Amino acid sequence: MSTSGHWYDRNGDAKHTILGKNGKIRSTTLRDARSEGWYPSVTTIMKVLASPELDKWKQQQVLLASMTLPRQADEDDESYMSRIMQDAFKQVDDAADLGTQIHAALEAHFQGLQYAPEMELYVAPVKKWAEHNRIKFLQHELRLVNHEVGYAGTTDALIEKDGVLHILDYKSRKTKADYEVKPWSKEPMQISAYATIVGAKRGCNLYISTTEPGRIGEAWYDESTLEKEYKAFQHVAAYWQHSNNYVPPKK
């Protein structure tokens, strides 16, 4: 099991990297976190669960690369497979980079800040969505810690809709025409973990298409759904602690 991940201190400050003994910045490991009493992120904890949708998408990228990347003359199997993997996961990295840019632009817009003009095609439909649903943004990039259960994380926004607190989390997604945008299996659980900390009764994932610019999708979660998902998340957190032999401090 990988010992790296995203970590936070008891105040919610991100500790994803640390200064190594050689004077260079490196990723924080479980050993570092255990020594400092830091908390794993929600996404780090949920890595103990399978991600069937993400795994399928990654497999598709490898298959696409194998169909489009020509084999070089006298290239052995190992070298060819290595190039296929590099090409496939460059697309994965590129998708992640675009998702990060979209998140940053949305955060900037709803805080009244400027953002890259080329991001407008992704931001514009979200503006309309927020106006249509009479969304009131209360806080952005919320860093949260649950000392009792032993986890932390960052959510995109705390919003109010119809007088009810919601957790809002953006997801960039490759979509296809005529196919409905649906939540991936772990997404409502992630929302529930954040919602519990701030006392939000409901939540929403907003999906921004990277393949059909202008298209968005939404998934709303009511109180009963989040309660059910949070019960499951507590079991996942307990298993993460068991498998990593680390229980973060409660206080």
C-alpha positions in Angstrom: 0.0 0.0 0.0 1.3 3.5 -0.9 2.4 5.5 2.2 2.0 8.9 0.4 -1.1 10.9 0.3 -2.6 14.2 1.3 -2.3 15.3 5.0 -3.4 18.1 7.3 -2.5 19.3 10.7 -4.9 19.7 13.6 -5.8 23.2 12.4 -6.6 22.2 8.9 -3.3 23.5 7.3 -2.2 21.3 4.4 0.9 19.2 4.9 1.0 17.4 1.5 4.8 18.0 1.3 7.6 18.2 3.7 11.3 19.3 3.7 13.4 16.2 3.6 16.7 15.7 5.4 18.5 16.4 2.1 17.0 19.9 2.1 14.6 19.1 -0.8 10.8 19.2 -0.8 9.2 15.8 -1.0 5.7 14.2 -0.6 4.6 13.6 2.9 4.5 9.9 3.9 2.5 8.0 6.4 5.7 7.8 8.6 5.9 11.6 8.6 2.2 12.0 9.4 2.4 9.5 12.2 5.4 11.3 13.7 3.6 14.7 13.5 0.1 13.6 14.4 -1.4 14.7 11.1 -4.7 13.7 9.6 -5.2 11.8 6.3 -7.5 13.5 3.7 -10.9 12.1 2.8 -9.5 11.1 -0.6 -6.5 9.4 0.9 -8.7 7.3 3.2 -11.0 6.4 0.3 -8.1 5.0 -1.7 -8.6 1.8 0.2 -11.8 1.3 -1.8 -11.9 0.2 -5.4 -12.5 3.0 -8.0 -14.2 1.1 -10.8 -15.1 4.2 -12.9 -11.6 5.7 -12.7 -9.9 2.3 -13.3 -12.1 1.8 -16.4 -11.2 5.2 -17.7 -7.5 4.6 -17.2 -7.7 1.3 -19.0 -9.5 3.0 -21.9 -6.6 5.5 -22.2 -4.1 2.6 -22.4 -6.2 0.9 -25.1 -6.6 4.1 -27.1 -2.8 4.7 -26.9 -2.1 1.2 -28.1 -4.4 1.7 -31.1 -3.0 5.1 -32.1 0.7 4.9 -31.2 2.6 3.3 -34.1 5.3 0.7 -33.3 8.8 1.7 -34.2 11.0 -0.5 -36.4 12.8 -3.3 -34.4 11.1 -2.1 -31.2 10.9 -4.8 -28.6 7.7 -5.5 -26.7 8.9 -4.0 -23.4 9.9 -0.7 -25.0 6.7 -0.5 -27.0 4.5 -1.2 -23.9 6.5 1.4 -22.0 5.8 4.1 -24.6 2.1 3.2 -24.7 1.9 3.6 -20.9 3.7 6.9 -21.1 1.5 8.2 -23.8 -1.7 7.0 -22.1 -0.9 8.5 -18.7 0.2 11.8 -20.2 -3.4 12.1 -21.3 -4.4 11.3 -17.7 -2.1 14.0 -16.3 -3.3 16.5 -18.9 -6.9 15.8 -17.8 -5.9 16.4 -14.2 -4.2 19.6 -15.1 -7.2 20.9 -16.9 -9.4 20.0 -14.0 -7.2 22.0 -11.6 -7.4 25.0 -13.9 -11.2 24.8 -14.0 -11.4 24.6 -10.2 -9.1 27.6 -9.9 -11.1 29.6 -12.3 -14.4 28.8 -10.6 -13.0 29.7 -7.2 -11.6 33.0 -8.6 -14.9 33.9 -10.2 -17.1 33.3 -7.2 -14.7 35.4 -5.0 -14.8 38.2 -7.5 -11.3 37.7 -8.8 -10.0 37.5 -12.3 -9.2 34.2 -14.1 -7.7 33.1 -17.4 -10.0 34.2 -20.2 -9.8 30.7 -21.9 -11.5 29.3 -18.8 -14.7 31.3 -19.5 -16.3 28.5 -21.5 -16.2 26.3 -18.4 -17.1 29.0 -15.9 -20.0 30.5 -17.9 -22.4 27.6 -17.5 -21.7 27.4 -13.8 -22.5 31.1 -13.4 -25.9 30.4 -15.0 -26.4 27.3 -12.9 -25.7 29.3 -9.7 -28.1 32.1 -10.7 -30.9 29.6 -11.7 -30.6 27.8 -8.4 -30.3 31.0 -6.3 -27.1 29.7 -4.8 -25.5 31.8 -2.1 -21.8 31.1 -1.6 -20.7 31.3 2.0 -17.1 30.0 2.0 -14.6 28.8 -0.6 -11.9 26.2 -0.4 -12.9 25.1 3.0 -10.3 23.1 5.0 -11.9 20.9 7.5 -10.8 18.5 10.2 -12.7 15.8 12.1 -10.6 15.1 15.2 -12.9 12.5 16.6 -13.0 10.2 13.5 -9.5 11.2 12.4 -9.6 12.8 8.9 -9.4 16.1 7.1 -9.9 17.6 3.7 -10.7 20.5 1.4 -14.0 21.1 -0.2 -14.8 23.6 -2.9 -17.5 25.6 -1.3 -20.1 25.8 1.5 -23.3 27.2 -0.1 -26.8 28.0 0.9 -29.8 27.0 -1.3 -33.4 27.6 -0.2 -32.1 28.4 3.3 -30.3 25.0 3.7 -26.5 24.5 4.0 -25.0 22.4 1.3 -21.4 21.2 0.5 -20.6 21.9 -3.1 -17.8 20.0 -4.8 -16.8 20.5 -8.5 -15.8 17.6 -10.7 -14.4 17.9 -14.2 -15.6 15.0 -16.3 -15.2 13.7 -19.9 -18.7 13.4 -21.2 -20.4 11.9 -24.2 -23.4 13.2 -26.1 -26.7 11.4 -25.1 -25.1 9.9 -22.0 -26.3 11.1 -18.6 -23.7 12.4 -16.2 -24.0 10.3 -13.1 -22.0 10.4 -9.8 -19.2 8.0 -9.4 -19.6 5.5 -6.5 -17.4 7.3 -4.0 -18.5 10.9 -4.6 -21.5 11.1 -2.3 -19.4 9.6 0.4 -16.8 12.3 0.0 -19.5 15.0 0.3 -20.9 13.3 3.4 -17.5 13.4 5.1 -17.2 17.2 4.6 -20.9 17.9 5.4 -20.7 16.2 8.8 -18.0 18.5 10.0 -19.8 21.7 9.2 -23.3 20.5 9.9 -24.5 20.8 6.3 -27.7 18.7 5.7 -27.3 18.4 2.0 -24.7 18.4 -0.8 -24.1 18.7 -4.5 -21.6 17.5 -7.0 -21.4 19.8 -10.1 -19.8 18.2 -13.1 -18.1 20.4 -15.7 -17.6 18.7 -19.1 -14.1 18.9 -20.6 -15.2 17.3 -23.9 -18.4 19.1 -24.5 -17.6 22.7 -23.4 -20.7 24.4 -22.0 -22.3 21.2 -20.7 -22.6 20.7 -16.9 -24.3 18.0 -14.8 -25.5 18.0 -11.2 -26.1 15.4 -8.5 -28.0 16.6 -5.4 -27.8 14.6 -2.1 -30.5 14.9 0.6 -30.1 14.4 4.3 -30.9 10.7 4.4 -28.4 10.0 1.6 -25.6 11.8 3.3 -26.4 10.1 6.7 -26.2 6.7 5.0 -23.0 7.6 3.1 -21.3 8.9 6.3 -22.0 5.7 8.2 -20.2 3.8 5.4 -17.4 6.3 5.4 -16.8 5.8 9.1 -16.2 2.1 8.4 -13.8 3.0 5.6 -11.9 5.3 7.9 -11.7 2.6 10.5 -10.4 0.1 8.0 -7.8 2.7 6.7 -6.6 3.1 10.3 -6.4 -0.6 10.8 -4.6 -1.3 7.6 -2.1 1.5 8.2 -1.7 0.9 11.9 -2.3 4.6 12.6 -5.1 6.3 14.5 -4.8 10.1 14.3 -5.0 12.0 17.6 -8.5 12.9 18.8 -7.3 16.2 20.4 
